[in-house]
């Protein structure tokens, strides 16, 4: 793929709204950093607590 073709493809991806849609989908996933129980589990070394809610 040439540089020009890659730039064109990327531009089309942004201009069509597909990039925004994909990012919104990915950002919508909850992660362990959003889990308050997991945060306390990482700080405790021993005894290992149950991290299940």
C-alpha positions in Angstrom: 0.0 0.0 0.0 1.4 3.4 -0.9 1.6 6.3 1.5 -1.0 8.2 -0.4 -3.4 5.2 -0.3 -2.9 4.7 3.4 -3.6 8.4 4.1 -6.7 8.3 1.9 -7.9 5.2 3.7 -7.3 6.7 7.1 -9.0 10.0 6.1 -12.1 8.1 4.8 -12.2 6.1 8.1 -12.3 9.3 10.1 -14.6 11.3 7.8 -17.2 8.4 7.6 -17.5 8.3 11.4 -16.3 4.7 11.7 -13.4 5.7 13.9 -15.6 7.6 16.3 -18.0 4.6 16.4 -15.2 2.1 17.1 -13.6 4.3 19.8 -17.0 4.7 21.5 -17.4 0.9 21.5 -14.0 0.3 23.0 -14.3 3.0 25.6 -17.6 1.5 26.7 -15.9 -1.7 28.1 -15.6 -1.7 31.8 -12.1 -2.5 33.1 -10.6 -3.7 36.4 -9.5 -0.1 37.1 -13.1 0.8 37.4 -13.8 -1.9 39.9 -13.5 -0.6 43.5 -13.2 -4.1 44.9 -10.3 -5.0 42.6 -8.5 -1.8 43.8 -8.6 -3.0 47.4 -7.4 -6.4 46.4 -4.3 -5.1 44.7 -3.3 -3.1 47.8 -3.6 -6.1 50.1 -0.7 -8.5 49.9 -1.5 -11.2 52.6 -3.9 -12.8 53.2 -5.1 -12.7 49.7 -8.7 -11.5 49.7 -11.4 -12.7 47.5 -11.8 -10.2 44.7 -15.2 -11.4 43.6 -18.1 -9.2 44.4 
